[in-house]
């Protein structure tokens, strides 16, 4: 008997699950955005003007677009929507993703002032594209992956960009200090003004209620016609919490990606498995594939976590930059560390080895050895005793 599966969320995880299930079930995908599913990782390429929105579209699946799920009736197994409809399910999948974090800054009320934008959706991207002009004074708040990508894209559009990062260095979650220093030099060569250890206190608006400046904790004001808030994301767990499901940072799931209700699953940015919320495209895809196996009649599947190497190309017409990172690049006492740096080429490679296992690494500018390192990391393989550690950073990874 074919079951009715309802997926709330038409992003990477939800769309992937629907494609993988195919005709094995009757699948209804409820998507809050008006757009067909798209690759969120490539939004910066659209903002930079290199890609049109159609280029980042994911393989098409039927989605009820522009429909917001408002509540879940677990007893009757119904999803109620803002348009007045209700959809019944045998199994429900929450792929609700995450929301951008809007920091508690002075000048931000119930709504954002004109000229202030998050950078999470295709609509955000379109609004920024419409607002930016050559010479526009833009301030990006947040120096993580998203903030760096937005700053580069705006600089390529000719904006005068200031990047304000509260932490000690850029992309603290992925890069060590040396790699971050090279990244900073790369941004500054593009004309981006970078400030680290820089806490933003609030926004200043003009008589027209549009943003005019970003005010720092020391009182200094950065003139701004455009502000991008890239301060991270937070899993969307409200629907699950209101339905009485177990939530912590994310919606808690087991190895079958099942929530505390046996008829409801969660995948992607909103899911918390074994205490971890990944918030990345790779784990979202892997979770969707595992859940497709779980939901197919007679099939089984288990999700044991994702050991994915994050790879990113920060494209540019004049200065493209490749980077890859995995695990924790900060060594502990007793760890072996191998690193190679080439300041002339702007290249940096480093791996951290604990015992006979890779535990972290970062490559910037030169990814010649990334294939072998990715295989060793994702497979959690023991490194062969016969290979000198230095060879891990050669073109074939020495493996």
Secondary structure by P-SEA (a helix, b strand, c coil): cbbbbbbccccaaaaaaaaaaccccbbbbbbccccccccccaaaaaaaccccccccccccccccccccccccccccbbbbccccbbbbbcbbbbcccccccccccccccccccccccccccaaaaaaaaaccccccbbbbccccaaaaaaaaaaaaaccbbbbbbcccccccccccaaaaaaaaaaaaaabbbbbccccccbbbbcccccccbbbccccccccccbbbbccccccccaaaaaacccccccccccccccccccccccccccccccccccccaaaaaaaaaaaaaaacccbbbbbcccbbbbbbbbccccbbbbbbbcccccccccbbbbbbbbccccbbbbbbbcccccccccccccccaaaaaaaaaaacccccccccccccccccccc
